[in-house]
Amino acid sequence: MDFPNLAVKPPVSPMLAKLSRDLPEGDYIYEPKWDGFRCVLFRDGDEVELGSRNELPLTRYFPDVVDAARRLLPDQVVLDGEIVVAGAAGLDFDVLSQRVHPAESRVRLLAEATPASFVAFDLLCTGTTDLRGEPFSLRRARLEELLGAAGAVPAPAVPGADVHLTPATRERAVAADWFERFEGAGLDGVVAKATGLRYLEGKRAMVKVKHERTAEFVVAGFRPYRPATAGTNTAAQSLAGPGSPGVGSLLLGLYDKAGSLSHVGVIGAFPAQQRRELAELLEPYRVDGPGLAGHPWGAWAAAQGEPGGQATDSARLPGARSRWNAKKDLSFFALRPELVVEASYEHLQGHRLRHTGHFRRWRPDRDPRSCTYEQLDVAVPVELAEVFAARA
């Protein structure tokens, strides 16, 4: 698409945020942090394109958002925002990620069954006027005027196939209240933008404050470290010797009320030295061959990355094929479920950690059977309508 009437044309690398554990004070505008697909939306007449954070198009996966843009937005505009899907308990990232499907018929079916919304939080241009060099306070004011004129103001009880304006406030105390209250709706923090901030493509110029908690998990498997240049048969290599790739991620488990060990997520992002140390530490706990029959994830480990589907509790299987990259090797080594690790995590979505956890320390004093879902701090649900109504 050429978009001849737009001053800003695709692709655009979205402006990013750096992590902070405290809300910054000063001349900022604060917004809830949405948990969806980052998207830069381009509209020029009937032509609409949805660009992702990695500058790849999302357009074919969200025909409902394309239709909403044509229905609700001005003819020539470029917006930065987030594509989200709302479920009964708030934003549902798992359902959202299912929308990325290769079959057009499936895409259309999901668009009707689980409609998505576009939540706008920045304005890059209107027609031939490029606003990226203007201060954020001006872009925000223009965005409010634009979406108000378009009729896309907050907020139905559940957003779906629609366009919305994110709430915003200049009051730090209000933002702190949002940080605590809105997690139950599936939002994972607060973003702070300096009022004079220009739109800096690809730069971490904003500030994000996200939730973080700690819990103890059973380590029942691991994946080897696989550099981007490595082949897909790493699982057959030695992991603890000199020059070995070491451990890439630890597979975490929690016991449910029935006494089954559920796969809930991973810890990753280890430095090279720690990857090798972990390989040596875990080697005595490895379970292979006939021993897999008694392991809670033995069937998945034996399959070594064959398609797994969904468990009854909607948890992703540790050996299931990646939804994002069918060629990605997700095979893993099973470990006797005897090691306990303390890890930090942001929040629980359903029965899974929403993001990769972070290693804190080993807990040899903990009984693995004590690692249950009951220890996790779960946010109290909040209606999305309350989030959208929170404009200040």
N, C-alpha and C positions, 0 to 999 in steps of 0.2 A: 504494500500500500504506500502511496506517495504522500498523502495528507498535504496537498498543496496549500491549504488555507491555515496551516498551523505553524507558529514560530518555532515550536519544539517538536521534533520528529523522533520516532523510535529508531534505534533503541536508546533508552535512558537507564543508567545505572542508579537505583534509588539511593538517596542519602541515608546513611546508617547511624547507629547509636552506639556509644561506648557504655559499658556496664559500670554502675555505681551501686553501692549498698545504702546510700543515703540520698534523699531528695535534695537537690541543690537549692540554695537560697539565692534570691536576687531577682533580676528582671527576666522572669521566665513565663512561658505559657505551658501549662501542664495538661496532658491528655491521658486517658486510659490506654494501656498497651494491649492491642488486639492480638488474638492468637489465631492466625489464619495464614493465607498466602499473600505475601507482599505483592502489590500490583500497581503499575503505572498504566492508567487508562487514557487512551487517545480516542477522541471522537472528532471526525470531520464529516459532517453530514451523516449519511447512512453508514459510512465506514467507521468501524470500531475495532481497536486492537487492545488486547490486554497483555502487557509485558510483565514478566516475572522479575524477581530479584537478580537472577542470573541472565537476564535480558532475553530469555526464551519466551515465545508466545504462549499464553494460557487461553487464547481466544476460543479454540475449538472445544475446550473442556467446559466452558461456561457460557453456553448460548443464552441462558436465562439472564446473566449479568449483561451480556451484549444487548439483549432486548430492553432491559431496564435502562441502560445508558441511552438508547435511542428514544425511549419514552420520556425520560425525566431530565436529561441534561441538555444544555445549550448545544447548538450545532457544532461549534468549534471550541474545544476545551481539552486540556490535559490535566489530569488529577493524579495525585499519589495517594494510595490508600491500601486497604486490605480486603481480600475476599474472604468471607466467613460463611459458615453454615450454622444455624441455630437449631439445637435440639431441645428436648423437654427440660434438660438440666442446664441449659446455657449453650455456649459455643461448643461445637463437637468437631474436633480436628480429625478424628478417625473417619467420620463420615465425609468430611471435606476432602480428605486425601483419596477416598474411593472415587471421587469425581474425575480423577486423572486416569482415564481408561482408553485403550486404543480403539475400541469399537464405537463407532458413531451412534449406533442404535442404543448401546448401553449408556452413552453420554446423555442422549435425549431422555431416556427413561429416568436416569438419576436426577436430571435437571427438573423433572416434574415431581419426583418423589421427595427429593431433598434440595429444594431451591436455595440458591446462594444469594448473598447480599454483597454490595460493595460499600465499604465504610470509608469515606473520604476524609483525609486529614491534611492535605496540602494542595495548593493550586500552582501549577507550573506555567501555564499560559492560557490566555483566552484569545482565540483567533491568532492574529499576527503580533500580539503583545506578549513578549517573553517576560515573565515575572520572576525568574530564578535569581536575578540580581537584586531584587527588592527584599526588604526586611520581612521576617516571618510575620510580624504583627500586621503588616499591610496585606500579605498573602492570606492570612487567616480572615481578616475583615472582608476581603474580596470573595473568599470562599463562602462565608456566611451569606453574603448578598446573593451570590450566584445560586447556591443550593436553595435558599429561601425563595428566590424568584422561580426556580424550577419546580418548586413544590416538594423537593426531596428533603424535607425537614424531619427531625425526629418526631415520633417513633412509634411504630406499631409494637404490640406486645412481643411478637416474634418476627424479626426481619426475615424476608424471603423474597427473592427475585426483585430486589429493590435497591435504592441508593440512599445512603444515610450520611449525615454529617456527624463526625465524632464530637462528643462533649469536650469542652476545654475550659480551663480556669486559670486566672493569674494568682489565685490564692493558694499558697503552699499548704495551709491547713486543710483546705478542701481536697487537694490532691492526696494528702496523707490519708484522709478519710476514704477516698476512692480506692486507694491502695489496699486498705483492709477490707472494705465492703464488697468490692466488685469481683474479687477472686472467685466467689461462688457462682458467678455467671460465666466463668471460663476465661476471664481476662487475666493476664499474667504479670501485671505490674503497671507502672506509670512511666510515660515518656515526658521529658522536659526539654523545651526548645527555647533558646534565648530569643527575646523579642526582635533583636536586630539580626538574626541569623539569615544569611543568604542560603539558597538551595545549592548545596555542594555535592554534586554527583559522586557516589561511591565513597564519600568521606564519612568517618565516624564523628559527626559534628553535633549530634544530639546526645542526650543522656537518658539511659533507661535504668530504672530501678525495678528489679524483679524479686519475686518471693524465693526464699531459700530455707529449706528445713533439713534436718538430718534424721536418719533412721538406720537400723541394723538390718542387713540382708544376708541371705545365704548365697554363697558363691558356688554354683553348681555346674559351671562350664566357662569356657573362654574361647575367644576367637584369636587366631594369630594375627600379628601385625602384617598388613598387606599394603606395601607401598603401591602407588599408582602405576608404577612400571613393572610390578611383579605379575607373574602369571596367576592362574586360579587354582594351582595345585599345592598351595603353601601348606595345607593340612598334612601333606605326606612328608614334610621336611622336619628335621630336628629343630626344636625351638630353644633349647637351653645351651647349645654349644657356641663356640666362638663364631662371630659373624652371623649368628642366627637372627631372624626378625624379631623374636620375642613375642610378648602378648600385646594384642591390639586392644581388646576390651574384655571385661569380666561380665559374665551373664548372671544377673541377679534374680533371686527367687524369694517369694514369701509364701508361707503356709496359709491356706484358706480354712474356713470353718470345718470343711470336710476332711482336713488333714492332707490335702494334696498340695504339692509344691508348684506354685504358678510362676511362670516366667514373667517378670514385671518390667524389665528394662536392662540397661547396661551401664557400666562405668567405662570411660575411655579417655583418650587424649593423654596418654602417658609419655613422658620423655624417654629417650632411647635407653638410658641406663636403667630406668625403672622397668621398662619392657623386658629386658634381659633378666633382671632380678626376679620379676614375677614368674617368668618361665621356669626358673630354677626352683622357686618356692612351690609352684603348683605341680611340678612333675610327679612327686610321690602320690598325688591325689587323682591322677588321671585314671579313667575307666575306659577300657577298650574291649573289643571282642565280646566274649560271652558275658562279661560283667555288665554290659549295657542293658541286659534284660532286666536287671534289678534297679536301674537308674530311673528316676521319675521322668527324665527327658530322653531316655535311651533310644526310643523309636525315632525321635527327631535327629539325634546325633548319628544314628546308623544311616539315615537317609542322606546325610551330607549335602543338604542344600536342595533336595528335591522339593517341588511345590507342596506346601503344607496346608494351605487354607486357613480357616479361623477356628480357634477353640470355642467351646460352648460359652465361655465367658468373654468372648471377643478379644482375648489376648493374642498378640502375634506370636506364632511359634518361633523358637529361637533358630530353627533351621529353615524357615520359610523363605521363599524367593522375594527379593526386594520389589516393592511396588514401583519404585522409582527407576530401578536399573535391573532388568531381567538377567543381565550378564554378571551382576555383582555376586561374588562368592560369599555366602553367609554360613558356610559350614563351620562347625565348632567342635571342640573337644569337651567331652563330659568329665566332670569331676565328682568325686564322692562328696555329697552335700554335708560337709563337716566344717567348712570354713565360714566364719562370719566377718563381714566387713561393715564398718560405719561409713556411710556415704551421704553427701548432701544432694538434695533434689529440689526442684522448683514446685511442682505440684502433681497431683495424681489425677489422671483422666480415666474414668471408668476403673479398670483394674490394672492400669499401666502407668508408669512414669511418663509424663508428656515429653521430657527432654532427657538427654544423656546425663547420668549422675556424675558426681565427682568424688574421687577417693579421699577419705579423711584418715582412717587408720583401721588396722585389723583389731578384732575384738575376740581374742582367745578365751575371754571370760564368759562369753555368751553361749548359751545352748542354742544350736540352730533351730530347734523346734519352737523357741520363743520368738522367732522372727515371723510375726504374723501381720496381717493387714490392720489389726486393731491398734498397733503402735503408731500408725500414720495419722498425721494431722490433716483432716479433710475439711475443706472450706465449706461454710454454710451456703446453700444455693441462694442465688439472688436472681430475680427476674430481669431479663435483658431490658425490659421496658424501663426499669429503674435506672439502668445505665444511660440509656438514651435521653431520659428526662433530666439528666444531671447537668445540663448546661449552666454555666455560671457566668 
